Amino acid sequence: MNKPFSVSKVIIHIGYPKTATTWLQEKFFPHVTNYHFVSWREANRLIYNSDCFAFNTATVREELLQNAVRNLLVSSEFFSTAINSGFNYGYLSYGISHKLKATFPDATIIIFIRRQQSLIASAYQQYIKNGGTFSFKRWLYSGEVFSFEHLLYDNLISHYISLFGQEQVKVYLYEDFKADNHAFLKKFCSELGLDLDWNKVVFTPSNRGLRRGCMLLLKMVNYFYKKPVGRKRFVCHIPGMTTVGRGVIKYLNQLPVFGRYLRAEDFLKQKDLEYIKNFYAEHNHRLTKYFPIDVLKKHGYLL
């Protein structure tokens, strides 16, 4: 006879990517004492990497709850789709949302968002870190890797509200976290009822952007191995070059001799910013349902 499982509360953090998700998963969520935390690897194995038509909600629910004493906290930015998989046109995030609803219909959904121009610059650097070789312009405009529609935040938020209800969907600004992470997290914990062991929380970033010199070096290395990062070009595959690439990120990227860390303005020119504003302004105005317009303007959201 199967062991019965019960859980008081379920919280599911779905991203977006590039909104401190790695830090939350490595340095924050594991230290929440009144929830059992399920990392992105386990969540992806059971939910993201499963066929929609063969998805068994009872089996997934049982496996996720087997170690849960009371509450369950699940986190995977892949649930809102990895930025460099944007060419999947929303099918992944749409399908996953229904898997989550079927498995935990009363869950609280957490969504972090970030002003698009900042997230775009960060996501391109991640594409290069993952082995990409496209120029920024091709990555941004070709539709082969990145999709502008992916960052229409109001679409994803309203979709989750339609599934889970207004009160069960919590939206947060990455910029608020960045501005004062201690104050933000105290309020975050209070709103969600999280008990945190503050003594174990380390506030150093989990990921840093690329330095100017390391960006160029890494792109050259990336041409000499084939790796599934969405889309890329490569000259030939040389075994061991992935290790070289990881070394550039881990060791050389720490050295100031390779220049300063890249910023959004190093990638986005005025024409790009105008395009981004024209694309997102109307949808960003709809975010005023969740945040005061002066807060969005202060944080640089294009309206």
Residue, then its C-alpha position, 0 to 999 in steps of 0.5 A: m500500500n502506498k504511503p499517504f502524502s500530505v502537504s500544507k503549502v506548495i510554493i513553485h518558483i518559475g524564474y524568469p532566468k537571469t533574475a538571481t535564480t542561481w543564487l536563490q537556488e544555491k544560497f537562499f532556498p536551501h536554508v528555508t527551514n519550514y519548507h522542503f526544497v526541491s532543486w531545479r535538477e530534480a524538478n526538471r527531471l520530473i516536470y520539464n523533461s517529461d512528455c506532456f501526454a505521458f505526464n503522470t501527476a500522481t507519480v510526480r506528486e508522490e515523488l516530490l512529496q516523499n521527503a516533505v514533512r509539511n511544506l514544499l518549495v520547488s524552483s526551476e527557471f526552466f519552467s518559464t523557459a530558458i532564455n536561449s530556448g526562446f525560439n520554442y515560441g512559448y510552447l514549453s512554458y505553456g505546457i509546463s504551466h498545465k503540468l504544474k496546475a494538474t500536479f499542485p492546483d493550489a500552489t503559490i507561483i513565484i515569478f521574478i522579472r527584470r527590465q528587458q534591456s538588462l536581462i537581454a544583455s545578461a542572457y547574451q553573455q550566458y549564451i556565450k558562456n554556454g558555448g555560443t558563437f553568434s554575434f549579439k545582433r544575430w542572437l538578438y534579431s534572427g529568432e534562432v535563439f532569442s525570442f522577443e515575445h519570451l519577455l512579454y512578462d504580462n502574458l506569462i503572469s496573466h496566464y498563471i493567474s488564469l490557472f492559479g488565481q490572482e492571490q496565488v501568483k506573486v510577482y517580484l522585481y529583480e531590481d528591488f532585490k538588487a537594490d537592497n537584498h536584505a530588506f527585500l528578502k525580509k519582506f519576501c519571507s514575511e509575505l510567503g511565510l518562510d522561516l529562514d536560517w539567516n546565519k547560513v545565507v551568503f550574499t555573494p553573487s553566484n554568477r558574474g557577467l563576462r569581462r570584455g577580454c574574456m568575452l572575445l577569448l571565450k567566443m574564439v574557444n567556442y568555435f572549436y567544439k560542438k555543444p547544444v546551446g540552441r544555435k551556434r557556428f563551429v569550425c571543428h570539434i576538438p575534445g577538451m575545449t569545453t574544459v578550456g572554456r570553463g577555465v576562462i569563465k572560472y579563472l581568467n574572468q576573475l582577473p581585472v587585466f581582462g577589462r571591466y565587466l560588460r554592461a548592457e550599453d556595451f551591447l545595446k545601441q540606440k536603435d536597439l533600445e528604440y526597438i526594445k521600447n517599441f516592442y515592450a512599452e505597451h506590455n510594460h504598461r500592463l505591469t502597473k497592475y502589479f507595481p506602481i508606475d513610478v517604481l517601474k520607471k525608477h528601475g528603468y522599465l521602458l514604458 
